[in-house]
Each structure stands twice: as structure tokens, then as C-alpha cells.
Amino acid sequence: IRRVSVRGAIMVGGQRIQAGLAHARKTVAVTVGPDTIQVAVEPGITVTAARTSSRDIRRHKASNYG
């Protein structure tokens, strides 16, 4: 779980993914696969990005975004 920045982007595994300005400050769920990163912005809206690095995701950060 991450929060989209005011500029509409999130960072996952050292990679910047643009979710869009319309989704700024929203809480999103991130799913990391072997070759893709999926960001579930809202029910029915998912942003998919190709993974550009093959290194492992070591830090799984989730805060209390209530």
C-alpha cells in the first residue's frame, strides 16, 4: 500500500511509476510480479508498468494510511 504523491507518481523498487494527477494523494495497492508492476488505483482502474530492474524488492513498506 502506497500513497500517490501530489504530482501523481509513486516509487516502487527504485522505479518511478506515474499514476496520474487525477489520482494524487490517493492510497493505492501495489502488486509486484516478475516482469510487471500493477498499481490498483480504484476499483476497475489498474496501471500496469514493465519492471525495468531485476533486483529484489527488499523493503516492503506499509504505513497506516487511514
PDB file of N, CA, C, O and CB in Angstrom:
ATOM      1  N   ILE A   1       0.861  -1.170   0.000  1.00  0.00           N
ATOM      2  CA  ILE A   1       0.000   0.000   0.000  1.00  0.00           C
ATOM      3  C   ILE A   1       0.902   1.227   0.000  1.00  0.00           C
ATOM      4  O   ILE A   1       1.822   1.346   0.810  1.00  0.00           O
ATOM      5  CB  ILE A   1      -0.977   0.001   1.231  1.00  0.00           C
ATOM      6  N   ARG A   2       0.621   2.117  -0.910  1.00  0.00           N
ATOM      7  CA  ARG A   2       1.382   3.361  -1.032  1.00  0.00           C
ATOM      8  C   ARG A   2       0.408   4.516  -1.226  1.00  0.00           C
ATOM      9  O   ARG A   2      -0.761   4.315  -1.555  1.00  0.00           O
ATOM     10  CB  ARG A   2       2.400   3.288  -2.217  1.00  0.00           C
ATOM     11  N   ARG A   3       0.908   5.722  -1.016  1.00  0.00           N
ATOM     12  CA  ARG A   3       0.114   6.910  -1.288  1.00  0.00           C
ATOM     13  C   ARG A   3       0.731   7.628  -2.485  1.00  0.00           C
ATOM     14  O   ARG A   3       1.943   7.834  -2.542  1.00  0.00           O
ATOM     15  CB  ARG A   3       0.044   7.848  -0.037  1.00  0.00           C
ATOM     16  N   VAL A   4      -0.108   8.001  -3.426  1.00  0.00           N
ATOM     17  CA  VAL A   4       0.339   8.705  -4.627  1.00  0.00           C
ATOM     18  C   VAL A   4       0.732  10.130  -4.229  1.00  0.00           C
ATOM     19  O   VAL A   4       0.033  10.775  -3.447  1.00  0.00           O
ATOM     20  CB  VAL A   4      -0.780   8.713  -5.735  1.00  0.00           C
ATOM     21  N   SER A   5       1.836  10.610  -4.762  1.00  0.00           N
ATOM     22  CA  SER A   5       2.316  11.949  -4.431  1.00  0.00           C
ATOM     23  C   SER A   5       1.409  13.016  -5.028  1.00  0.00           C
ATOM     24  O   SER A   5       0.494  12.715  -5.795  1.00  0.00           O
ATOM     25  CB  SER A   5       3.751  12.140  -4.927  1.00  0.00           C
ATOM     26  N   VAL A   6       1.673  14.258  -4.667  1.00  0.00           N
ATOM     27  CA  VAL A   6       0.881  15.371  -5.194  1.00  0.00           C
ATOM     28  C   VAL A   6       1.101  15.564  -6.688  1.00  0.00           C
ATOM     29  O   VAL A   6       0.281  16.190  -7.359  1.00  0.00           O
ATOM     30  CB  VAL A   6       1.222  16.657  -4.454  1.00  0.00           C
ATOM     31  N   ARG A   7       2.199  15.031  -7.215  1.00  0.00           N
ATOM     32  CA  ARG A   7       2.478  15.108  -8.649  1.00  0.00           C
ATOM     33  C   ARG A   7       1.959  13.879  -9.398  1.00  0.00           C
ATOM     34  O   ARG A   7       2.110  13.798 -10.617  1.00  0.00           O
ATOM     35  CB  ARG A   7       3.977  15.262  -8.883  1.00  0.00           C
ATOM     36  N   GLY A   8       1.343  12.910  -8.685  1.00  0.00           N
ATOM     37  CA  GLY A   8       0.712  11.770  -9.335  1.00  0.00           C
ATOM     38  C   GLY A   8       1.609  10.583  -9.581  1.00  0.00           C
ATOM     39  O   GLY A   8       1.326   9.782 -10.472  1.00  0.00           O
ATOM     40  N   ALA A   9       2.696  10.435  -8.815  1.00  0.00           N
ATOM     41  CA  ALA A   9       3.622   9.328  -9.042  1.00  0.00           C
ATOM     42  C   ALA A   9       3.883   8.574  -7.738  1.00  0.00           C
ATOM     43  O   ALA A   9       3.665   9.100  -6.647  1.00  0.00           O
ATOM     44  CB  ALA A   9       4.948   9.845  -9.636  1.00  0.00           C
ATOM     45  N   ILE A  10       4.353   7.331  -7.872  1.00  0.00           N
ATOM     46  CA  ILE A  10       4.799   6.544  -6.727  1.00  0.00           C
ATOM     47  C   ILE A  10       6.148   5.927  -7.076  1.00  0.00           C
ATOM     48  O   ILE A  10       6.500   5.805  -8.249  1.00  0.00           O
ATOM     49  CB  ILE A  10       3.752   5.440  -6.344  1.00  0.00           C
ATOM     50  N   MET A  11       6.895   5.542  -6.051  1.00  0.00           N
ATOM     51  CA  MET A  11       8.173   4.862  -6.245  1.00  0.00           C
ATOM     52  C   MET A  11       8.031   3.428  -5.745  1.00  0.00           C
ATOM     53  O   MET A  11       7.585   3.188  -4.623  1.00  0.00           O
ATOM     54  CB  MET A  11       9.335   5.607  -5.501  1.00  0.00           C
ATOM     55  N   VAL A  12       8.420   2.476  -6.601  1.00  0.00           N
ATOM     56  CA  VAL A  12       8.407   1.060  -6.239  1.00  0.00           C
ATOM     57  C   VAL A  12       9.708   0.449  -6.727  1.00  0.00           C
ATOM     58  O   VAL A  12       9.980   0.439  -7.927  1.00  0.00           O
ATOM     59  CB  VAL A  12       7.166   0.315  -6.847  1.00  0.00           C
ATOM     60  N   GLY A  13      10.496  -0.050  -5.820  1.00  0.00           N
ATOM     61  CA  GLY A  13      11.739  -0.718  -6.190  1.00  0.00           C
ATOM     62  C   GLY A  13      12.709   0.164  -6.951  1.00  0.00           C
ATOM     63  O   GLY A  13      13.413  -0.313  -7.841  1.00  0.00           O
ATOM     64  N   GLY A  14      12.755   1.447  -6.613  1.00  0.00           N
ATOM     65  CA  GLY A  14      13.640   2.370  -7.304  1.00  0.00           C
ATOM     66  C   GLY A  14      13.124   2.818  -8.651  1.00  0.00           C
ATOM     67  O   GLY A  14      13.846   3.479  -9.398  1.00  0.00           O
ATOM     68  N   GLN A  15      11.904   2.479  -8.977  1.00  0.00           N
ATOM     69  CA  GLN A  15      11.308   2.835 -10.263  1.00  0.00           C
ATOM     70  C   GLN A  15      10.128   3.774 -10.023  1.00  0.00           C
ATOM     71  O   GLN A  15       9.267   3.500  -9.187  1.00  0.00           O
ATOM     72  CB  GLN A  15      10.855   1.561 -11.042  1.00  0.00           C
ATOM     73  N   ARG A  16      10.097   4.867 -10.753  1.00  0.00           N
ATOM     74  CA  ARG A  16       9.014   5.849 -10.622  1.00  0.00           C
ATOM     75  C   ARG A  16       7.895   5.476 -11.586  1.00  0.00           C
ATOM     76  O   ARG A  16       8.119   5.307 -12.784  1.00  0.00           O
ATOM     77  CB  ARG A  16       9.527   7.302 -10.901  1.00  0.00           C
ATOM     78  N   ILE A  17       6.686   5.351 -11.043  1.00  0.00           N
ATOM     79  CA  ILE A  17       5.520   4.994 -11.855  1.00  0.00           C
ATOM     80  C   ILE A  17       4.516   6.127 -11.763  1.00  0.00           C
ATOM     81  O   ILE A  17       4.151   6.560 -10.670  1.00  0.00           O
ATOM     82  CB  ILE A  17       4.883   3.641 -11.387  1.00  0.00           C
ATOM     83  N   GLN A  18       4.074   6.603 -12.915  1.00  0.00           N
ATOM     84  CA  GLN A  18       3.130   7.701 -12.984  1.00  0.00           C
ATOM     85  C   GLN A  18       1.708   7.138 -12.948  1.00  0.00           C
ATOM     86  O   GLN A  18       1.300   6.403 -13.847  1.00  0.00           O
ATOM     87  CB  GLN A  18       3.363   8.553 -14.262  1.00  0.00           C
ATOM     88  N   ALA A  19       0.957   7.490 -11.895  1.00  0.00           N
ATOM     89  CA  ALA A  19      -0.434   7.047 -11.775  1.00  0.00           C
ATOM     90  C   ALA A  19      -1.392   8.084 -12.344  1.00  0.00           C
ATOM     91  O   ALA A  19      -2.521   7.751 -12.708  1.00  0.00           O
ATOM     92  CB  ALA A  19      -0.781   6.764 -10.312  1.00  0.00           C
ATOM     93  N   GLY A  20      -0.955   9.332 -12.425  1.00  0.00           N
ATOM     94  CA  GLY A  20      -1.771  10.398 -12.995  1.00  0.00           C
ATOM     95  C   GLY A  20      -2.149  11.428 -11.948  1.00  0.00           C
ATOM     96  O   GLY A  20      -2.351  11.097 -10.779  1.00  0.00           O
ATOM     97  N   LEU A  21      -2.240  12.670 -12.373  1.00  0.00           N
ATOM     98  CA  LEU A  21      -2.587  13.753 -11.459  1.00  0.00           C
ATOM     99  C   LEU A  21      -3.998  13.617 -10.900  1.00  0.00           C
ATOM    100  O   LEU A  21      -4.285  14.112  -9.810  1.00  0.00           O
ATOM    101  CB  LEU A  21      -2.447  15.080 -12.161  1.00  0.00           C
ATOM    102  N   ALA A  22      -4.870  12.955 -11.632  1.00  0.00           N
ATOM    103  CA  ALA A  22      -6.237  12.762 -11.140  1.00  0.00           C
ATOM    104  C   ALA A  22      -6.274  11.859  -9.910  1.00  0.00           C
ATOM    105  O   ALA A  22      -7.255  11.861  -9.167  1.00  0.00           O
ATOM    106  CB  ALA A  22      -7.113  12.172 -12.240  1.00  0.00           C
ATOM    107  N   HIS A  23      -5.215  11.092  -9.695  1.00  0.00           N
ATOM    108  CA  HIS A  23      -5.161  10.158  -8.570  1.00  0.00           C
ATOM    109  C   HIS A  23      -4.222  10.631  -7.471  1.00  0.00           C
ATOM    110  O   HIS A  23      -3.871   9.846  -6.591  1.00  0.00           O
ATOM    111  CB  HIS A  23      -4.728   8.792  -9.052  1.00  0.00           C
ATOM    112  N   ALA A  24      -3.810  11.888  -7.496  1.00  0.00           N
ATOM    113  CA  ALA A  24      -2.891  12.424  -6.497  1.00  0.00           C
ATOM    114  C   ALA A  24      -3.490  12.326  -5.104  1.00  0.00           C
ATOM    115  O   ALA A  24      -4.680  12.568  -4.901  1.00  0.00           O
ATOM    116  CB  ALA A  24      -2.537  13.876  -6.817  1.00  0.00           C
ATOM    117  N   ARG A  25      -2.632  11.963  -4.137  1.00  0.00           N
ATOM    118  CA  ARG A  25      -2.977  11.829  -2.722  1.00  0.00           C
ATOM    119  C   ARG A  25      -3.909  10.668  -2.418  1.00  0.00           C
ATOM    120  O   ARG A  25      -4.409  10.579  -1.296  1.00  0.00           O
ATOM    121  CB  ARG A  25      -3.603  13.088  -2.245  1.00  0.00           C
ATOM    122  N   LYS A  26      -4.162   9.782  -3.360  1.00  0.00           N
ATOM    123  CA  LYS A  26      -4.988   8.608  -3.103  1.00  0.00           C
ATOM    124  C   LYS A  26      -4.108   7.451  -2.641  1.00  0.00           C
ATOM    125  O   LYS A  26      -2.919   7.401  -2.957  1.00  0.00           O
ATOM    126  CB  LYS A  26      -5.790   8.213  -4.366  1.00  0.00           C
ATOM    127  N   THR A  27      -4.692   6.533  -1.899  1.00  0.00           N
ATOM    128  CA  THR A  27      -3.992   5.342  -1.449  1.00  0.00           C
ATOM    129  C   THR A  27      -4.189   4.251  -2.489  1.00  0.00           C
ATOM    130  O   THR A  27      -5.311   4.004  -2.930  1.00  0.00           O
ATOM    131  CB  THR A  27      -4.497   4.884  -0.049  1.00  0.00           C
ATOM    132  N   VAL A  28      -3.091   3.590  -2.885  1.00  0.00           N
ATOM    133  CA  VAL A  28      -3.145   2.560  -3.915  1.00  0.00           C
ATOM    134  C   VAL A  28      -2.541   1.264  -3.391  1.00  0.00           C
ATOM    135  O   VAL A  28      -1.748   1.271  -2.449  1.00  0.00           O
ATOM    136  CB  VAL A  28      -2.410   3.022  -5.187  1.00  0.00           C
ATOM    137  N   ALA A  29      -2.919   0.166  -4.005  1.00  0.00           N
ATOM    138  CA  ALA A  29      -2.339  -1.137  -3.692  1.00  0.00           C
ATOM    139  C   ALA A  29      -1.401  -1.526  -4.824  1.00  0.00           C
ATOM    140  O   ALA A  29      -1.753  -1.406  -5.998  1.00  0.00           O
ATOM    141  CB  ALA A  29      -3.448  -2.221  -3.482  1.00  0.00           C
ATOM    142  N   VAL A  30      -0.202  -1.994  -4.471  1.00  0.00           N
ATOM    143  CA  VAL A  30       0.825  -2.325  -5.456  1.00  0.00           C
ATOM    144  C   VAL A  30       1.085  -3.820  -5.432  1.00  0.00           C
ATOM    145  O   VAL A  30       1.280  -4.409  -4.368  1.00  0.00           O
ATOM    146  CB  VAL A  30       2.131  -1.540  -5.185  1.00  0.00           C
ATOM    147  N   THR A  31       1.086  -4.438  -6.622  1.00  0.00           N
ATOM    148  CA  THR A  31       1.416  -5.849  -6.769  1.00  0.00           C
ATOM    149  C   THR A  31       2.634  -5.947  -7.676  1.00  0.00           C
ATOM    150  O   THR A  31       2.618  -5.469  -8.810  1.00  0.00           O
ATOM    151  CB  THR A  31       0.208  -6.667  -7.346  1.00  0.00           C
ATOM    152  N   VAL A  32       3.696  -6.573  -7.161  1.00  0.00           N
ATOM    153  CA  VAL A  32       4.936  -6.700  -7.922  1.00  0.00           C
ATOM    154  C   VAL A  32       5.052  -8.123  -8.433  1.00  0.00           C
ATOM    155  O   VAL A  32       5.060  -9.076  -7.653  1.00  0.00           O
ATOM    156  CB  VAL A  32       6.170  -6.320  -7.060  1.00  0.00           C
ATOM    157  N   GLY A  33       5.143  -8.261  -9.755  1.00  0.00           N
ATOM    158  CA  GLY A  33       5.329  -9.556 -10.388  1.00  0.00           C
ATOM    159  C   GLY A  33       6.754  -9.691 -10.894  1.00  0.00           C
ATOM    160  O   GLY A  33       7.570  -8.793 -10.688  1.00  0.00           O
ATOM    161  N   PRO A  34       7.067 -10.800 -11.554  1.00  0.00           N
ATOM    162  CA  PRO A  34       8.432 -10.996 -12.053  1.00  0.00           C
ATOM    163  C   PRO A  34       8.839 -10.016 -13.146  1.00  0.00           C
ATOM    164  O   PRO A  34      10.020  -9.692 -13.268  1.00  0.00           O
ATOM    165  CB  PRO A  34       8.578 -12.388 -12.570  1.00  0.00           C
ATOM    166  N   ASP A  35       7.884  -9.536 -13.947  1.00  0.00           N
ATOM    167  CA  ASP A  35       8.238  -8.608 -15.026  1.00  0.00           C
ATOM    168  C   ASP A  35       7.326  -7.390 -15.114  1.00  0.00           C
ATOM    169  O   ASP A  35       7.519  -6.543 -15.987  1.00  0.00           O
ATOM    170  CB  ASP A  35       8.215  -9.330 -16.336  1.00  0.00           C
ATOM    171  N   THR A  36       6.332  -7.284 -14.227  1.00  0.00           N
ATOM    172  CA  THR A  36       5.425  -6.136 -14.239  1.00  0.00           C
ATOM    173  C   THR A  36       5.153  -5.640 -12.823  1.00  0.00           C
ATOM    174  O   THR A  36       5.339  -6.361 -11.843  1.00  0.00           O
ATOM    175  CB  THR A  36       4.107  -6.501 -14.931  1.00  0.00           C
ATOM    176  N   ILE A  37       4.710  -4.397 -12.746  1.00  0.00           N
ATOM    177  CA  ILE A  37       4.241  -3.796 -11.502  1.00  0.00           C
ATOM    178  C   ILE A  37       2.834  -3.297 -11.779  1.00  0.00           C
ATOM    179  O   ILE A  37       2.615  -2.524 -12.711  1.00  0.00           O
ATOM    180  CB  ILE A  37       5.194  -2.628 -11.003  1.00  0.00           C
ATOM    181  N   GLN A  38       1.872  -3.744 -10.963  1.00  0.00           N
ATOM    182  CA  GLN A  38       0.491  -3.324 -11.138  1.00  0.00           C
ATOM    183  C   GLN A  38       0.082  -2.453  -9.957  1.00  0.00           C
ATOM    184  O   GLN A  38       0.317  -2.798  -8.799  1.00  0.00           O
ATOM    185  CB  GLN A  38      -0.450  -4.548 -11.275  1.00  0.00           C
ATOM    186  N   VAL A  39      -0.530  -1.327 -10.272  1.00  0.00           N
ATOM    187  CA  VAL A  39      -0.975  -0.378  -9.261  1.00  0.00           C
ATOM    188  C   VAL A  39      -2.492  -0.280  -9.366  1.00  0.00           C
ATOM    189  O   VAL A  39      -3.016   0.214 -10.364  1.00  0.00           O
ATOM    190  CB  VAL A  39      -0.293   1.028  -9.444  1.00  0.00           C
ATOM    191  N   ALA A  40      -3.201  -0.750  -8.336  1.00  0.00           N
ATOM    192  CA  ALA A  40      -4.664  -0.681  -8.302  1.00  0.00           C
ATOM    193  C   ALA A  40      -5.051   0.652  -7.680  1.00  0.00           C
ATOM    194  O   ALA A  40      -4.974   0.825  -6.463  1.00  0.00           O
ATOM    195  CB  ALA A  40      -5.284  -1.884  -7.500  1.00  0.00           C
ATOM    196  N   VAL A  41      -5.469   1.592  -8.523  1.00  0.00           N
ATOM    197  CA  VAL A  41      -5.778   2.948  -8.071  1.00  0.00           C
ATOM    198  C   VAL A  41      -7.174   2.992  -7.458  1.00  0.00           C
ATOM    199  O   VAL A  41      -7.349   3.461  -6.333  1.00  0.00           O
ATOM    200  CB  VAL A  41      -5.670   3.951  -9.239  1.00  0.00           C
ATOM    201  N   GLU A  42      -8.141   2.516  -8.183  1.00  0.00           N
ATOM    202  CA  GLU A  42      -9.530   2.458  -7.740  1.00  0.00           C
ATOM    203  C   GLU A  42     -10.108   1.147  -8.243  1.00  0.00           C
ATOM    204  O   GLU A  42      -9.509   0.515  -9.112  1.00  0.00           O
ATOM    205  CB  GLU A  42     -10.361   3.690  -8.257  1.00  0.00           C
ATOM    206  N   PRO A  43     -11.249   0.719  -7.729  1.00  0.00           N
ATOM    207  CA  PRO A  43     -11.853  -0.493  -8.280  1.00  0.00           C
ATOM    208  C   PRO A  43     -12.115  -0.331  -9.783  1.00  0.00           C
ATOM    209  O   PRO A  43     -12.844   0.568 -10.204  1.00  0.00           O
ATOM    210  CB  PRO A  43     -13.169  -0.824  -7.538  1.00  0.00           C
ATOM    211  N   GLY A  44     -11.524  -1.192 -10.562  1.00  0.00           N
ATOM    212  CA  GLY A  44     -11.684  -1.133 -12.009  1.00  0.00           C
ATOM    213  C   GLY A  44     -10.609  -0.347 -12.725  1.00  0.00           C
ATOM    214  O   GLY A  44     -10.554  -0.379 -13.954  1.00  0.00           O
ATOM    215  N   ILE A  45      -9.752   0.360 -12.005  1.00  0.00           N
ATOM    216  CA  ILE A  45      -8.677   1.140 -12.625  1.00  0.00           C
ATOM    217  C   ILE A  45      -7.343   0.599 -12.132  1.00  0.00           C
ATOM    218  O   ILE A  45      -7.027   0.682 -10.945  1.00  0.00           O
ATOM    219  CB  ILE A  45      -8.817   2.667 -12.298  1.00  0.00           C
ATOM    220  N   THR A  46      -6.564   0.043 -13.057  1.00  0.00           N
ATOM    221  CA  THR A  46      -5.257  -0.518 -12.726  1.00  0.00           C
ATOM    222  C   THR A  46      -4.227   0.014 -13.716  1.00  0.00           C
ATOM    223  O   THR A  46      -4.448  -0.002 -14.927  1.00  0.00           O
ATOM    224  CB  THR A  46      -5.292  -2.077 -12.744  1.00  0.00           C
ATOM    225  N   VAL A  47      -3.105   0.484 -13.188  1.00  0.00           N
ATOM    226  CA  VAL A  47      -1.990   0.948 -14.010  1.00  0.00           C
ATOM    227  C   VAL A  47      -0.943  -0.153 -14.006  1.00  0.00           C
ATOM    228  O   VAL A  47      -0.519  -0.599 -12.940  1.00  0.00           O
ATOM    229  CB  VAL A  47      -1.397   2.310 -13.480  1.00  0.00           C
ATOM    230  N   THR A  48      -0.521  -0.597 -15.187  1.00  0.00           N
ATOM    231  CA  THR A  48       0.490  -1.643 -15.309  1.00  0.00           C
ATOM    232  C   THR A  48       1.738  -1.053 -15.948  1.00  0.00           C
ATOM    233  O   THR A  48       1.668  -0.373 -16.971  1.00  0.00           O
ATOM    234  CB  THR A  48      -0.041  -2.844 -16.140  1.00  0.00           C
ATOM    235  N   ALA A  49       2.888  -1.327 -15.322  1.00  0.00           N
ATOM    236  CA  ALA A  49       4.159  -0.836 -15.846  1.00  0.00           C
ATOM    237  C   ALA A  49       5.145  -1.991 -15.899  1.00  0.00           C
ATOM    238  O   ALA A  49       5.124  -2.873 -15.041  1.00  0.00           O
ATOM    239  CB  ALA A  49       4.716   0.328 -14.977  1.00  0.00           C
ATOM    240  N   ALA A  50       5.996  -1.983 -16.895  1.00  0.00           N
ATOM    241  CA  ALA A  50       7.033  -3.015 -17.001  1.00  0.00           C
ATOM    242  C   ALA A  50       8.115  -2.746 -15.972  1.00  0.00           C
ATOM    243  O   ALA A  50       8.457  -1.594 -15.707  1.00  0.00           O
ATOM    244  CB  ALA A  50       7.639  -3.057 -18.431  1.00  0.00           C
ATOM    245  N   ARG A  51       8.650  -3.809 -15.395  1.00  0.00           N
ATOM    246  CA  ARG A  51       9.749  -3.670 -14.443  1.00  0.00           C
ATOM    247  C   ARG A  51      11.032  -3.449 -15.210  1.00  0.00           C
ATOM    248  O   ARG A  51      11.369  -4.228 -16.102  1.00  0.00           O
ATOM    249  CB  ARG A  51       9.863  -4.915 -13.525  1.00  0.00           C
ATOM    250  N   THR A  52      11.749  -2.394 -14.870  1.00  0.00           N
ATOM    251  CA  THR A  52      12.979  -2.082 -15.583  1.00  0.00           C
ATOM    252  C   THR A  52      14.207  -2.648 -14.895  1.00  0.00           C
ATOM    253  O   THR A  52      15.274  -2.728 -15.503  1.00  0.00           O
ATOM    254  CB  THR A  52      13.124  -0.595 -15.732  1.00  0.00           C
ATOM    255  N   SER A  53      14.072  -3.042 -13.633  1.00  0.00           N
ATOM    256  CA  SER A  53      15.212  -3.628 -12.923  1.00  0.00           C
ATOM    257  C   SER A  53      14.846  -5.032 -12.464  1.00  0.00           C
ATOM    258  O   SER A  53      13.679  -5.336 -12.220  1.00  0.00           O
ATOM    259  CB  SER A  53      15.632  -2.746 -11.711  1.00  0.00           C
ATOM    260  N   SER A  54      15.851  -5.872 -12.352  1.00  0.00           N
ATOM    261  CA  SER A  54      15.599  -7.252 -11.941  1.00  0.00           C
ATOM    262  C   SER A  54      15.975  -7.501 -10.486  1.00  0.00           C
ATOM    263  O   SER A  54      15.889  -8.633 -10.010  1.00  0.00           O
ATOM    264  CB  SER A  54      16.362  -8.207 -12.834  1.00  0.00           C
ATOM    265  N   ARG A  55      16.396  -6.448  -9.769  1.00  0.00           N
ATOM    266  CA  ARG A  55      16.775  -6.649  -8.376  1.00  0.00           C
ATOM    267  C   ARG A  55      15.545  -6.897  -7.510  1.00  0.00           C
ATOM    268  O   ARG A  55      14.433  -6.498  -7.856  1.00  0.00           O
ATOM    269  CB  ARG A  55      17.556  -5.441  -7.853  1.00  0.00           C
ATOM    270  N   ASP A  56      15.764  -7.557  -6.385  1.00  0.00           N
ATOM    271  CA  ASP A  56      14.671  -7.912  -5.489  1.00  0.00           C
ATOM    272  C   ASP A  56      14.130  -6.682  -4.770  1.00  0.00           C
ATOM    273  O   ASP A  56      14.849  -5.713  -4.523  1.00  0.00           O
ATOM    274  CB  ASP A  56      15.134  -8.954  -4.474  1.00  0.00           C
ATOM    275  N   ILE A  57      12.849  -6.749  -4.443  1.00  0.00           N
ATOM    276  CA  ILE A  57      12.235  -5.715  -3.619  1.00  0.00           C
ATOM    277  C   ILE A  57      12.507  -6.118  -2.174  1.00  0.00           C
ATOM    278  O   ILE A  57      11.912  -7.073  -1.675  1.00  0.00           O
ATOM    279  CB  ILE A  57      10.676  -5.558  -3.912  1.00  0.00           C
ATOM    280  N   ARG A  58      13.386  -5.410  -1.510  1.00  0.00           N
ATOM    281  CA  ARG A  58      13.796  -5.775  -0.153  1.00  0.00           C
ATOM    282  C   ARG A  58      12.967  -5.099   0.912  1.00  0.00           C
ATOM    283  O   ARG A  58      12.814  -5.623   2.015  1.00  0.00           O
ATOM    284  CB  ARG A  58      15.238  -5.437   0.056  1.00  0.00           C
ATOM    285  N   ARG A  59      12.443  -3.961   0.595  1.00  0.00           N
ATOM    286  CA  ARG A  59      11.736  -3.172   1.596  1.00  0.00           C
ATOM    287  C   ARG A  59      10.256  -3.139   1.268  1.00  0.00           C
ATOM    288  O   ARG A  59       9.841  -2.526   0.285  1.00  0.00           O
ATOM    289  CB  ARG A  59      12.304  -1.744   1.676  1.00  0.00           C
ATOM    290  N   HIS A  60       9.479  -3.788   2.081  1.00  0.00           N
ATOM    291  CA  HIS A  60       8.021  -3.777   1.902  1.00  0.00           C
ATOM    292  C   HIS A  60       7.469  -2.798   2.935  1.00  0.00           C
ATOM    293  O   HIS A  60       7.334  -3.135   4.111  1.00  0.00           O
ATOM    294  CB  HIS A  60       7.382  -5.235   2.070  1.00  0.00           C
ATOM    295  N   LYS A  61       7.156  -1.597   2.490  1.00  0.00           N
ATOM    296  CA  LYS A  61       6.769  -0.533   3.384  1.00  0.00           C
ATOM    297  C   LYS A  61       5.257  -0.331   3.317  1.00  0.00           C
ATOM    298  O   LYS A  61       4.692  -0.112   2.245  1.00  0.00           O
ATOM    299  CB  LYS A  61       7.514   0.765   3.037  1.00  0.00           C
ATOM    300  N   ALA A  62       4.634  -0.406   4.449  1.00  0.00           N
ATOM    301  CA  ALA A  62       3.203  -0.109   4.528  1.00  0.00           C
ATOM    302  C   ALA A  62       2.977   0.698   5.786  1.00  0.00           C
ATOM    303  O   ALA A  62       3.362   0.274   6.876  1.00  0.00           O
ATOM    304  CB  ALA A  62       2.332  -1.417   4.527  1.00  0.00           C
ATOM    305  N   SER A  63       2.371   1.832   5.650  1.00  0.00           N
ATOM    306  CA  SER A  63       2.079   2.682   6.782  1.00  0.00           C
ATOM    307  C   SER A  63       0.585   2.737   7.002  1.00  0.00           C
ATOM    308  O   SER A  63      -0.194   2.227   6.197  1.00  0.00           O
ATOM    309  CB  SER A  63       2.649   4.084   6.575  1.00  0.00           C
ATOM    310  N   ASN A  64       0.200   3.346   8.073  1.00  0.00           N
ATOM    311  CA  ASN A  64      -1.219   3.461   8.391  1.00  0.00           C
ATOM    312  C   ASN A  64      -1.825   4.629   7.621  1.00  0.00           C
ATOM    313  O   ASN A  64      -1.928   5.738   8.144  1.00  0.00           O
ATOM    314  CB  ASN A  64      -1.430   3.645   9.913  1.00  0.00           C
ATOM    315  N   TYR A  65      -2.227   4.376   6.374  1.00  0.00           N
ATOM    316  CA  TYR A  65      -2.857   5.406   5.560  1.00  0.00           C
ATOM    317  C   TYR A  65      -4.356   5.326   5.796  1.00  0.00           C
ATOM    318  O   TYR A  65      -5.064   4.688   5.017  1.00  0.00           O
ATOM    319  CB  TYR A  65      -2.509   5.237   4.042  1.00  0.00           C
ATOM    320  N   GLY A  66      -4.834   5.929   6.802  1.00  0.00           N
ATOM    321  CA  GLY A  66      -6.252   5.815   7.149  1.00  0.00           C
ATOM    322  C   GLY A  66      -6.992   6.975   6.786  1.00  0.00           C
ATOM    323  O   GLY A  66      -8.200   7.033   7.013  1.00  0.00           O
TER     324      GLY A  66
END
